[in-house]
Amino acid sequence: MRLLSYQAIAHGADTVLFFQLRASAAGVEKLHGAVISHVGHENTRVFQECAQLGRELKQLGKSVLDSRIHSEVAILFDWENWWAVELCSGPSRDLKYMDQVTQYYRLLYEQNISVDVVRPDDDLSPYKVVIAPLLYMVKPGVAGSIERFVGEGGTFLASFFSGMVDGNDRIFSGGAPGELRKVLGIWVEESDALFPSMRNSMVLKQPAGEEGREYECGLLCDIIHTETAKVLAVYGEDFYAGQPCFTVNQHGKGKAYYVGTEPEDSFLQDFMKSLCREKKIKAPIFVSKGVEVTQRWKEDQSYTFILNHGSTSAVIDLGEGDYWDLITESEKSGNVELEPKGVWILERK
């Protein structure tokens, strides 16, 4: 509980609230968790953790209040798009908007790359990379905003089944990707919906990676025709073998990528790492798997949150910096061991 409370603060929360204080004696929520359980006293794990957290937050005072996270990557999320995708009669009952959004978010989260989740009509200029998983619905003004973002040097990534309909859920005349056609430099002839047991492959071409390297893909396969875009990978099987499945288009000073199928995680892991290197986006501190790192800023002062979600201690390499841990009120530098479920909030000295 303490660890996950700090995770909320690490991602931008300024308060931590608990529901409920005392466990209900009856009704549908009588087994719901509470700070004071049915036993009625303070000698429980939950109460003691809550008390410890309260003492620590009081000690922190206003140090991190009103600080902000400066993300360089954004994921577009649209509630109406979600409804439209899942109320659509096709192309596959297995097509779930949240699955696509969380796949991209999770793979960046695992690399400790901070991500903002924003609306398609939000200002995109603060970001270096904007990702639009399954942007089926493109509302008025959104395509123009994306074109400006890419034209000024940003990198845009759209996935399959994007640009199908307008804000009223009406198919774009001229087919997919509708108003995104110019920035993506492609048009989509049709989409092949695969059964859950069926797989195809993505075969890389230069300069996307090792020539001929293959990754699995499935769920949906857009059959793509390039206009101004370059082909980075092609399908390996079926009647559209050799057709593009991964493209990039130079638009102004920036690039727009299109992933025309659902790839396996390892493809997106490799691509995201390559893209982050190209755009000079990196985690605040490099740590082992199971350790989470975020950073909040107040003016010129950074606060680095390090959370060990693992069941064993983790050695954290803090490099050449000297830090002050606001929780333990102690200095941290060099290689330091963080206990299981432990948390640091490091202020750069």
C-alpha positions as CSV (number, residue, x, y, z in Angstrom):
1,M,0.0,0.0,0.0
2,R,2.8,2.4,0.9
3,L,4.7,1.6,-2.3
4,L,1.7,2.1,-4.5
5,S,0.8,5.4,-2.7
6,Y,4.2,6.7,-3.5
7,Q,3.8,5.5,-7.1
8,A,0.8,7.8,-7.5
9,I,2.9,10.7,-6.2
10,A,5.8,9.7,-8.5
11,H,3.4,10.1,-11.4
12,G,2.1,13.5,-10.5
13,A,-0.3,13.2,-7.6
14,D,-0.2,15.9,-4.9
15,T,-2.5,14.0,-2.4
16,V,-3.1,10.5,-1.3
17,L,-6.6,9.6,-0.1
18,F,-8.0,6.3,1.3
19,F,-11.4,4.7,1.0
20,Q,-12.6,3.7,3.5
21,L,-11.6,4.7,7.0
22,R,-13.6,2.0,8.9
23,A,-14.7,-1.3,7.5
24,S,-18.5,-1.6,7.0
25,A,-20.4,-4.1,9.2
26,A,-23.0,-4.9,6.6
27,G,-24.0,-4.4,3.0
28,V,-22.3,-5.1,-0.3
29,E,-19.0,-3.5,0.8
30,K,-18.6,-5.3,4.1
31,L,-15.5,-7.0,2.9
32,H,-14.0,-3.9,1.3
33,G,-10.6,-2.9,2.6
34,A,-10.3,-0.2,5.2
35,V,-7.7,1.6,7.3
36,I,-9.5,0.3,10.4
37,S,-10.5,-3.3,9.8
38,H,-13.3,-5.2,11.6
39,V,-10.9,-6.1,14.4
40,G,-11.3,-2.5,15.5
41,H,-7.7,-1.5,16.6
42,E,-4.5,-0.1,15.1
43,N,-2.4,-3.3,15.3
44,T,-2.8,-4.3,11.7
45,R,-0.5,-4.1,8.7
46,V,-2.8,-1.7,6.8
47,F,-3.2,0.7,9.7
48,Q,0.6,0.7,10.5
49,E,1.5,1.2,6.8
50,C,-1.0,4.1,6.6
51,A,0.4,5.7,9.7
52,Q,4.0,5.3,8.5
53,L,3.0,6.9,5.2
54,G,1.3,9.8,7.0
55,R,4.4,10.5,9.1
56,E,6.6,10.4,6.0
57,L,4.3,12.7,4.0
58,K,4.2,15.2,6.9
59,Q,8.0,15.1,6.9
60,L,8.1,15.8,3.2
61,G,6.1,18.9,3.7
62,K,5.7,21.1,0.6
63,S,8.9,19.9,-1.0
64,V,7.4,18.1,-4.0
65,L,4.0,19.9,-4.0
66,D,3.2,21.6,-7.3
67,S,6.2,20.0,-9.0
68,R,5.5,18.7,-12.5
69,I,6.5,15.8,-14.7
70,H,8.1,16.8,-18.0
71,S,7.3,14.0,-20.4
72,E,8.7,14.0,-23.9
73,V,6.4,11.3,-25.2
74,A,2.6,11.4,-25.4
75,I,-0.1,8.8,-26.2
76,L,-3.3,10.0,-27.7
77,F,-6.4,8.7,-26.0
78,D,-10.0,9.5,-27.0
79,W,-13.1,8.2,-25.2
80,E,-15.4,8.6,-28.2
81,N,-12.8,6.7,-30.3
82,W,-13.0,3.9,-27.7
83,W,-16.8,3.7,-27.9
84,A,-16.7,3.9,-31.7
85,V,-14.2,1.1,-32.1
86,E,-16.0,-1.3,-29.7
87,L,-19.5,-0.6,-31.0
88,C,-18.3,-1.2,-34.6
89,S,-19.5,-4.5,-36.1
90,G,-16.1,-5.4,-37.4
91,P,-13.4,-6.2,-38.4
92,S,-12.7,-8.5,-35.4
93,R,-14.5,-9.1,-32.1
94,D,-11.0,-9.3,-30.5
95,L,-10.1,-5.7,-31.4
96,K,-10.0,-3.8,-28.1
97,Y,-8.9,-0.2,-28.0
98,M,-7.5,-0.3,-24.4
99,D,-5.4,-3.4,-25.3
100,Q,-3.7,-1.4,-28.0
101,V,-3.2,1.7,-25.9
102,T,-1.8,-0.2,-22.9
103,Q,0.6,-2.2,-25.1
104,Y,2.4,0.9,-26.2
105,Y,2.2,2.5,-22.7
106,R,3.5,-0.6,-21.0
107,L,6.5,-1.0,-23.2
108,L,7.6,2.6,-22.6
109,Y,6.8,2.3,-18.8
110,E,9.0,-0.8,-18.6
111,Q,11.9,1.4,-19.9
112,N,11.1,4.1,-17.4
113,I,10.2,6.5,-20.2
114,S,7.7,9.1,-18.9
115,V,4.5,9.3,-21.0
116,D,1.6,11.8,-20.9
117,V,-1.8,10.6,-21.9
118,V,-3.5,13.4,-23.8
119,R,-6.5,14.1,-26.0
120,P,-6.1,14.2,-29.7
121,D,-7.0,17.9,-29.7
122,D,-4.5,18.9,-27.0
123,D,-1.4,20.9,-27.8
124,L,1.3,18.5,-29.1
125,S,4.2,21.0,-29.3
126,P,5.7,20.0,-25.9
127,Y,6.5,16.5,-27.1
128,K,9.2,14.9,-29.2
129,V,7.1,11.7,-29.9
130,V,3.3,11.3,-30.2
131,I,1.8,7.8,-30.4
132,A,-1.8,7.2,-31.6
133,P,-2.7,3.6,-31.1
134,L,-5.8,2.6,-33.1
135,L,-6.9,6.2,-33.9
136,Y,-10.0,4.9,-35.7
137,M,-11.8,8.2,-35.3
138,V,-10.2,11.4,-36.5
139,K,-12.1,14.5,-35.4
140,P,-12.0,17.9,-37.1
141,G,-8.7,19.7,-36.6
142,V,-6.8,16.6,-35.4
143,A,-5.1,15.7,-38.7
144,G,-4.0,19.4,-39.1
145,S,-2.6,19.4,-35.6
146,I,-0.6,16.2,-36.3
147,E,0.6,17.6,-39.6
148,R,1.9,20.7,-37.9
149,F,3.6,18.7,-35.1
150,V,5.4,16.5,-37.6
151,G,6.2,19.3,-39.9
152,E,8.0,21.2,-37.1
153,G,10.2,18.2,-36.3
154,G,8.1,15.8,-34.2
155,T,7.8,12.1,-34.6
156,F,4.3,10.6,-35.0
157,L,3.3,6.9,-34.8
158,A,-0.1,5.6,-35.8
159,S,-1.1,1.9,-35.7
160,F,-3.4,-0.2,-37.8
161,F,-7.1,0.6,-38.4
162,S,-6.5,4.4,-38.0
163,G,-8.2,7.2,-39.9
164,M,-11.2,5.2,-40.7
165,V,-14.0,7.6,-39.7
166,D,-14.7,11.2,-38.9
167,G,-16.0,12.6,-35.6
168,N,-19.6,11.4,-36.5
169,D,-18.4,7.9,-37.1
170,R,-18.8,8.2,-40.8
171,I,-16.3,6.5,-43.1
172,F,-13.9,8.9,-44.8
173,S,-14.5,9.2,-48.6
174,G,-11.4,7.9,-50.3
175,G,-10.8,5.2,-47.6
176,A,-8.2,4.9,-44.8
177,P,-6.3,6.5,-43.3
178,G,-8.6,9.4,-44.2
179,E,-7.3,12.8,-43.2
180,L,-4.0,11.2,-42.0
181,R,-3.2,10.1,-45.5
182,K,-1.0,13.1,-46.3
183,V,1.2,12.9,-43.1
184,L,1.5,9.1,-43.2
185,G,2.1,8.9,-47.0
186,I,0.1,5.8,-47.5
187,W,-3.4,4.4,-48.3
188,V,-4.9,1.2,-47.0
189,E,-6.7,-1.1,-49.5
190,E,-8.2,-3.5,-47.0
191,S,-7.7,-5.1,-43.6
192,D,-7.4,-8.9,-43.1
193,A,-8.8,-9.9,-39.7
194,L,-7.1,-13.1,-38.4
195,F,-8.4,-15.7,-36.0
196,P,-6.7,-15.7,-32.6
197,S,-4.7,-18.8,-33.5
198,M,-3.5,-17.3,-36.8
199,R,-0.1,-15.5,-37.0
200,N,1.7,-13.7,-39.8
201,S,5.2,-12.2,-39.8
202,M,6.9,-8.8,-40.2
203,V,10.1,-9.0,-42.2
204,L,12.4,-6.1,-41.7
205,K,14.0,-4.1,-44.5
206,Q,16.9,-1.6,-44.2
207,P,17.2,0.8,-42.4
208,A,14.6,-0.4,-39.9
209,G,17.0,-3.1,-38.5
210,E,18.7,-6.3,-39.5
211,E,17.7,-7.1,-43.1
212,G,15.3,-10.1,-43.1
213,R,14.8,-10.3,-39.3
214,E,11.3,-11.5,-38.6
215,Y,8.7,-10.7,-35.8
216,E,5.3,-12.3,-35.3
217,C,2.2,-10.3,-35.8
218,G,-1.5,-10.9,-35.8
219,L,-5.1,-9.8,-35.1
220,L,-5.4,-7.4,-38.0
221,C,-3.2,-6.9,-41.1
222,D,-3.7,-3.7,-43.1
223,I,-2.8,-4.1,-46.8
224,I,-0.9,-0.9,-47.4
225,H,0.1,1.0,-50.5
226,T,2.9,3.6,-50.2
227,E,2.6,7.1,-51.8
228,T,5.4,9.2,-50.3
229,A,6.3,6.8,-47.4
230,K,9.2,4.3,-47.4
231,V,8.8,0.6,-46.5
232,L,10.5,-0.6,-43.4
233,A,9.0,-4.1,-43.1
234,V,6.7,-6.4,-45.2
235,Y,4.4,-9.3,-44.5
236,G,6.0,-12.7,-44.7
237,E,3.0,-14.8,-45.4
238,D,-0.5,-15.1,-47.0
239,F,-1.8,-13.6,-50.2
240,Y,-0.3,-10.2,-49.3
241,A,3.2,-11.5,-48.6
242,G,5.7,-8.8,-49.6
243,Q,3.2,-6.0,-49.1
244,P,4.2,-3.2,-46.6
245,C,3.3,-3.6,-43.0
246,F,5.5,-0.9,-41.4
247,T,6.3,2.4,-43.1
248,V,7.8,5.8,-42.4
249,N,7.1,9.1,-44.1
250,Q,9.2,12.3,-44.1
251,H,6.9,15.2,-43.6
252,G,8.6,18.6,-43.2
253,K,11.2,18.3,-40.5
254,G,9.7,15.3,-38.9
255,K,8.7,11.7,-39.5
256,A,5.4,9.7,-39.4
257,Y,5.4,6.0,-38.8
258,Y,2.6,3.5,-39.5
259,V,2.4,0.0,-38.0
260,G,-0.2,-1.8,-40.0
261,T,-0.6,-4.8,-37.8
262,E,-0.4,-5.9,-34.1
263,P,3.2,-6.8,-33.6
264,E,4.7,-9.0,-30.9
265,D,6.1,-7.1,-27.9
266,S,9.7,-7.6,-28.9
267,F,9.2,-5.6,-32.1
268,L,7.8,-2.6,-30.3
269,Q,10.5,-2.9,-27.5
270,D,13.3,-2.8,-30.2
271,F,11.6,0.0,-32.1
272,M,10.9,2.1,-29.1
273,K,14.4,1.8,-27.9
274,S,15.7,2.8,-31.3
275,L,13.3,5.7,-31.5
276,C,14.1,7.0,-28.0
277,R,17.8,6.9,-28.9
278,E,17.2,8.9,-32.1
279,K,15.1,11.5,-30.2
280,K,17.5,11.6,-27.2
281,I,14.8,10.5,-24.8
282,K,16.0,8.5,-21.8
283,A,15.1,7.4,-18.3
284,P,16.4,9.6,-15.4
285,I,18.5,6.7,-14.1
286,F,19.1,3.3,-15.6
287,V,18.0,0.5,-13.3
288,S,17.3,-3.2,-13.3
289,K,13.9,-4.8,-14.1
290,G,11.3,-4.3,-11.5
291,V,12.6,-0.9,-10.4
292,E,10.6,2.1,-11.4
293,V,12.1,5.6,-11.9
294,T,10.2,8.9,-12.4
295,Q,11.2,12.5,-12.1
296,R,9.2,15.6,-11.0
297,W,10.5,19.1,-11.4
298,K,9.9,22.4,-9.5
299,E,11.6,25.2,-11.3
300,D,15.2,24.0,-11.7
301,Q,15.1,21.4,-8.9
302,S,14.5,17.7,-9.8
303,Y,13.0,15.1,-7.5
304,T,13.8,11.5,-8.6
305,F,11.5,8.8,-7.4
306,I,12.9,5.3,-7.3
307,L,10.5,2.4,-6.4
308,N,11.6,-1.2,-6.0
309,H,8.6,-3.3,-6.9
310,G,10.6,-6.5,-6.6
311,S,10.8,-9.0,-3.7
312,T,14.6,-8.7,-3.4
313,S,16.9,-5.8,-2.9
314,A,18.1,-3.9,-5.9
315,V,21.5,-2.1,-6.3
316,I,21.0,1.3,-7.8
317,D,23.8,3.0,-9.6
318,L,23.5,6.7,-9.0
319,G,26.5,7.6,-11.1
320,E,28.6,10.5,-10.1
321,G,25.7,12.5,-8.6
322,D,25.2,13.2,-4.9
323,Y,21.6,13.0,-3.6
324,W,19.6,13.6,-0.5
325,D,16.8,11.2,0.2
326,L,13.8,13.1,1.5
327,I,12.2,10.0,3.1
328,T,15.1,8.6,5.1
329,E,16.8,12.0,5.4
330,S,20.2,10.6,4.4
331,E,22.8,11.0,1.6
332,K,22.8,8.7,-1.3
333,S,25.6,8.3,-3.9
334,G,27.4,5.7,-6.0
335,N,26.0,2.1,-5.8
336,V,23.3,1.9,-3.1
337,E,21.0,-1.0,-2.1
338,L,17.3,-0.3,-2.1
339,E,15.3,-2.8,0.0
340,P,12.3,-4.8,-1.5
341,K,9.2,-2.5,-1.8
342,G,11.4,0.4,-0.8
343,V,11.1,4.0,-2.0
344,W,13.5,6.9,-2.3
345,I,12.7,10.5,-3.3
346,L,16.1,11.9,-4.3
347,E,16.9,15.6,-4.4
348,R,20.0,16.5,-6.3
349,K,22.6,18.2,-4.1
